[in-house]
Amino acid sequence: MTDYLEEQKNEIEALESIYPDEIEICETEPHYVFKMSVTPQESEKTTDEPMSAIIEFTYTPDYPDSAPGMEIVSSENLEDHHLSILKELMLGQAEENLGMAMIFTIVSAVQESMTDLMENMVKEREHAAEKKLLEHEEAERKKFEGTRVTVETFMAWRTKFNAEMAEIKRLKGIVDEVNKKPTGKALFLSDQSMNDSDVKFLQDEGDTLEVDESLFENMEDLDLDEDLDDDDDDNDPDYMP
């Protein structure tokens, strides 16, 4: 007859020897209940966000002929689909190892799977970073290459260009019309009526014009004959001074 309790006790002692810092015994009666802390194995591809899981095992009365109770009670940096993968893995390992002490095998399988998950996560992040870099480089390259010209793109550009030029001409016409308006000074200088203002003034005064005779007083004092003689001499070609 199999002594299940003895086998379970021996496995617990072995686990405490292998995982002294990772195992925590929660209960011993009526059955062993303990927790195992599992982390990925050392790898070249690691992440700054540590990944871990705590699995709670509960021995059944006839363990190892039946699978132990297994539950992931807490985890760090593991998404829901990751946890589903680990649960399926544990169930598969328990089914394959019925009749034998299996906790070490299950924990090792979980640890290996978590290592793969971590490495894949790092690869995905590296791939995403590389893709983003390539997209940035492609965008920068297109800035220098410009846009490939096709018949469609050229026609669209020409339509837009013609519309813009038409608008510019329209606005320029408005500005030219405004600039053509003469200033006040130009209007004054161009007013021909100002040239006839004196004549018009005289006409408005009639045929008679009053003269201030005081302006012509003492006219007899002026030697007009001498001035006239001088002017005649200047006009005589035979005159010798």
PEQUI-V692397 format. One record per residue. N is the residue number from 1. RES is the residue in three letters. PHI is phi in degrees with one decimal (none if undefined). Layout:
BEGIN
N_RES_PHI, N_RES_PHI
END
This chain:
BEGIN
1_MET_none, 2_THR_-76.2, 3_ASP_-94.6, 4_TYR_-63.3, 5_LEU_-63.0, 6_GLU_-66.6, 7_GLU_-64.0, 8_GLN_-65.8, 9_LYS_-63.6, 10_ASN_-64.8, 11_GLU_-68.3, 12_ILE_-61.0, 13_GLU_-63.2, 14_ALA_-66.2, 15_LEU_-64.6, 16_GLU_-65.4, 17_SER_-75.1, 18_ILE_-79.9, 19_TYR_-122.2, 20_PRO_-63.4, 21_ASP_-97.1, 22_GLU_-101.0, 23_ILE_-100.1, 24_GLU_-137.4, 25_ILE_-81.7, 26_CYS_-96.0, 27_GLU_-144.6, 28_THR_-121.2, 29_GLU_-126.5, 30_PRO_-75.0, 31_HIS_-136.5, 32_TYR_-69.5, 33_VAL_-127.6, 34_PHE_-148.1, 35_LYS_-116.4, 36_MET_-122.6, 37_SER_-91.6, 38_VAL_-120.3, 39_THR_-130.3, 40_PRO_-62.6, 41_GLN_-72.9, 42_GLU_-63.9, 43_SER_-149.2, 44_GLU_-68.9, 45_LYS_-99.0, 46_THR_-118.5, 47_THR_-122.6, 48_ASP_-71.8, 49_GLU_-101.4, 50_PRO_-62.7, 51_MET_-111.7, 52_SER_-157.7, 53_ALA_-150.0, 54_ILE_-114.4, 55_ILE_-108.5, 56_GLU_-102.4, 57_PHE_-108.1, 58_THR_-131.8, 59_TYR_-70.5, 60_THR_-85.8, 61_PRO_-57.0, 62_ASP_-109.3, 63_TYR_-63.2, 64_PRO_-98.1, 65_ASP_-73.7, 66_SER_-129.7, 67_ALA_-70.5, 68_PRO_-74.2, 69_GLY_-70.8, 70_MET_-137.9, 71_GLU_-152.0, 72_ILE_-85.2, 73_VAL_-85.7, 74_SER_-158.3, 75_SER_-155.7, 76_GLU_-137.2, 77_ASN_57.8, 78_LEU_-121.4, 79_GLU_-82.7, 80_ASP_-58.9, 81_HIS_-69.2, 82_HIS_-67.1, 83_LEU_-64.0, 84_SER_-63.3, 85_ILE_-61.2, 86_LEU_-67.4, 87_LYS_-64.7, 88_GLU_-62.8, 89_LEU_-63.2, 90_MET_-64.0, 91_LEU_-63.9, 92_GLY_-65.0, 93_GLN_-65.4, 94_ALA_-64.3, 95_GLU_-64.7, 96_GLU_-73.9, 97_ASN_-114.7, 98_LEU_-59.5, 99_GLY_93.2, 100_MET_-130.1, 101_ALA_-60.2, 102_MET_-124.6, 103_ILE_-62.4, 104_PHE_-60.5, 105_THR_-63.5, 106_ILE_-64.9, 107_VAL_-62.6, 108_SER_-63.4, 109_ALA_-65.4, 110_VAL_-64.6, 111_GLN_-62.2, 112_GLU_-64.8, 113_SER_-65.6, 114_MET_-65.0, 115_THR_-63.1, 116_ASP_-62.8, 117_LEU_-61.0, 118_MET_-64.4, 119_GLU_-64.4, 120_ASN_-64.9, 121_MET_-63.5, 122_VAL_-64.6, 123_LYS_-62.6, 124_GLU_-62.5, 125_ARG_-68.5, 126_GLU_-64.2, 127_HIS_-63.4, 128_ALA_-63.4, 129_ALA_-66.2, 130_GLU_-64.8, 131_LYS_-62.2, 132_LYS_-64.0, 133_LEU_-65.0, 134_LEU_-63.9, 135_GLU_-63.6, 136_HIS_-65.5, 137_GLU_-64.3, 138_GLU_-65.0, 139_ALA_-64.1, 140_GLU_-66.6, 141_ARG_-64.9, 142_LYS_-66.0, 143_LYS_-61.9, 144_PHE_-82.7, 145_GLU_-76.1, 146_GLY_81.0, 147_THR_-94.8, 148_ARG_-65.6, 149_VAL_-89.5, 150_THR_-122.5, 151_VAL_-59.3, 152_GLU_-65.4, 153_THR_-66.8, 154_PHE_-67.0, 155_MET_-62.0, 156_ALA_-64.0, 157_TRP_-64.6, 158_ARG_-65.4, 159_THR_-60.5, 160_LYS_-64.9, 161_PHE_-63.9, 162_ASN_-62.6, 163_ALA_-63.2, 164_GLU_-64.8, 165_MET_-65.3, 166_ALA_-61.2, 167_GLU_-66.7, 168_ILE_-63.3, 169_LYS_-64.3, 170_ARG_-61.1, 171_LEU_-65.5, 172_LYS_-65.8, 173_GLY_-63.1, 174_ILE_-64.3, 175_VAL_-63.3, 176_ASP_-64.0, 177_GLU_-62.4, 178_VAL_-66.5, 179_ASN_-68.8, 180_LYS_-73.9, 181_LYS_-64.7, 182_PRO_-69.6, 183_THR_-79.6, 184_GLY_-61.6, 185_LYS_-63.6, 186_ALA_-63.6, 187_LEU_-61.5, 188_PHE_-64.7, 189_LEU_-68.7, 190_SER_-90.5, 191_ASP_-80.2, 192_GLN_-67.0, 193_SER_-64.9, 194_MET_-69.6, 195_ASN_-67.3, 196_ASP_-99.7, 197_SER_-64.8, 198_ASP_-67.9, 199_VAL_-62.5, 200_LYS_-61.0, 201_PHE_-62.5, 202_LEU_-65.4, 203_GLN_-63.3, 204_ASP_-66.4, 205_GLU_-82.0, 206_GLY_98.2, 207_ASP_-78.4, 208_THR_-102.8, 209_LEU_-137.1, 210_GLU_-72.9, 211_VAL_-117.9, 212_ASP_-81.5, 213_GLU_-68.6, 214_SER_-64.3, 215_LEU_-70.5, 216_PHE_-111.1, 217_GLU_-68.9, 218_ASN_62.9, 219_MET_-61.9, 220_GLU_-68.1, 221_ASP_-74.7, 222_LEU_-81.0, 223_ASP_-84.3, 224_LEU_-70.4, 225_ASP_-64.8, 226_GLU_-63.5, 227_ASP_-66.7, 228_LEU_-69.8, 229_ASP_-61.0, 230_ASP_-62.0, 231_ASP_-66.2, 232_ASP_-67.9, 233_ASP_-60.4, 234_ASP_-67.6, 235_ASN_-88.4, 236_ASP_-82.1, 237_PRO_-68.8, 238_ASP_-90.2, 239_TYR_-70.4, 240_MET_-117.1, 241_PRO_-68.7
END
